[in-house]
Amino acid sequence: MKIEKDTVVTLRCRIADDQGRLVQDGKQPMVYLHGGYDNTFPKIEAALEGRASGDELTLVLAPADAFGERDEALLRTIPKREFPPGVKVGGQLELPGPQGAPQAFTVSKIKGDAVHLDGNHPLAGRTLKLAIKVIGVRAASAEEIAHRHVHGEHGHHH
């Protein structure tokens, strides 16, 4: 079966950044509903369209096609006294983002009385190289299509 709209695709995806650092080892299968449901990046869907189980491909995603460019407006510094106890560098907390909606911020450093936060995705601004192997393709169920995501094994559970 070929990958097309309303198919469930199972793949292994090894991801490295532009410095060759491994971001994801690809050992854990990834499953998504194909066909413009925003379950993966559009560039990945476009590259997989028409492929079949066993196909392998390499894809390079520029920041704009992956997690976006870094946005300096998402860097914040807050006084340490306003900071919840026990959160360390690398930890996350939710704060209102630029539009007021809650957004995850990662603690990038704690220096003196200041806590530096970064609301960018950790991979923002980075070019990613993906090595993808398609390991399964099946027709999606009517329920999966209605819910716009995969159910069952490796998918969404109720």
Number of C-alpha atoms within 10 A of each C-alpha: 12 16 23 21 17 21 22 25 25 19 23 21 22 18 21 19 17 14 10 10 11 14 14 14 12 17 10 12 15 15 23 25 29 29 20 14 16 13 15 15 14 16 14 17 20 13 12 21 14 12 16 18 17 11 13 16 13 14 14 18 19 18 16 13 15 20 19 16 17 19 13 10 11 15 16 16 15 13 13 15 10 10 12 9 8 6 12 14 13 12 13 17 15 12 13 11 14 11 7 8 9 12 17 17 24 23 21 19 15 16 10 8 11 16 20 18 23 22 25 21 16 12 16 17 17 20 21 24 22 21 17 19 21 21 17 20 23 16 18 21 15 10 11 19 20 9 11 19 21 23 20 9 8 13 14 12 8 4
